[in-house]
């Protein structure tokens, strides 16, 4: 009797049992990760955030003990083989940064709406064909990256992400920029490169805070005059499209500063387009020469 009671007492003090309850059993994968440790010992406590990382572990499922680490604020599960994000993710309500890039996710659970502290979400390089409308309930979201997926549309409710500043939709299947994007008044970075765009809607002028706009490697046929009204632009990349003419009002984009050739440089990127003469020579001569020509053309 004394021996059994001693074992029972020892089990009750098992940190893993105390964390997730006596009834929950750990899988062999959980035990491999924990190596007999208290799960909380794997947390990293920085000056600003409590973080937890399981990067490049070959995981196909998320270990159960993670859902008991309620203090996690930065969670990195990138570059694994995750096919499902369980609804239990909604328990981690303190998450500020969630990195799920480089997995095999085809969908997200509605419970992501419970992540009310979420500011940064990386979903790059997955298999997403859609995202739930409930994601728009994460009203504190500031950075959302969903490049290299299978997306062709966004929920209209994304217009409610009023604090969103950076949105990456590159390398998807968008035939047009979703209408909800034009409601994101705080947006200062928008990447829609390598999609199936044939035009840029006139509504682009609604994004008055936009500083970086990348729409390279599409099939855009014309440079809309309304884009010239986004005078906050510092980097405009329209490389590798089907643009033949430039609007006379292009000189209004005074913050571009120069013709840019390096992808990382600020300025106007307009190479690899079938520009009509004399535009190619003017582009070679620099932005000042190009602007001067367009101003004269407008006023003559």
Secondary structure, DSSP 4 states (H G I P E B T S, - for coil): -HHHHHHHHHHHT-HHHHHH-TT----HHHHHHHTT--GGGG-EE-SS-EEEE--SS--SS--GGGGG-TT--EEE--SS------GGGGG-TT-SEEE--SS------GGGGG-TT--EEE--SS--S---GGGGG-TT--EEE--SS------GGGGG-TT--EEE--SS--SS--GGGGG-TT--EEE--SS------GGGGG-TT--EEE--SS------GGGGG-TT-SEEE--SS------GGGGG-TTS-SB--STTSSEEE--SS-PPTTHHHHHHH-HHHHHHHHHHHHH-
